[in-house]
């Protein structure tokens, strides 16, 4: 039961101190999850991130539920999920109680403006981490501009999917849901059936 309360408390703190959505949470989740022994490495977390992103619902709820279930079963999933959503719920109740005037103060406006660059930085760290984990499995040497173990196939597919997504989703000609399903099917075909 102690593990369940640890999950709740840590996800409560993550939910309370993270601004900018689920992706901004990933560095905090990584630090806590490795420290608490919920995952073995950052690489394992990025696998969970892929699963959480590929399932319906808010990312933060999905990752909390998955990590909670992996570490403490049903009650771990329940308490981790409650922990991550409770801070937002409390803040929304306070805002609803005190009205918009609270958010319109010069201090609240200044604080929110100060948080924007931090959110951008946190999301950038996540993007770099995802690229690193997916393309450079054995190491990346930026000083010598060499990449050992670069997965060229993943790089090419990633660039193609990014390009098509950018064009077609903006034109509303391609559903993001279809793209997620297609990417999953291609992953199964190329990495399991073909064996790349």
Secondary structure, 3 states (H helix, E strand, C coil): CHHHHHHHHHHHHHHHHCCCCHHHHHHHHHHHHHHHCCCCCHHHHHHHHHHHHHCCCCHHHHHHHHHHHHHHHHHHHHHHHHHHHHHHHHHHHHHHHHCHHHCCCHHHHHHHHHHHHHHHHHHHHHHHHHHHHHHECCCEECCCCEECCECHHHHHHHHHHHHHHHHHHHCCCCCHHHHHHHHHHHHHHHHHHCCC
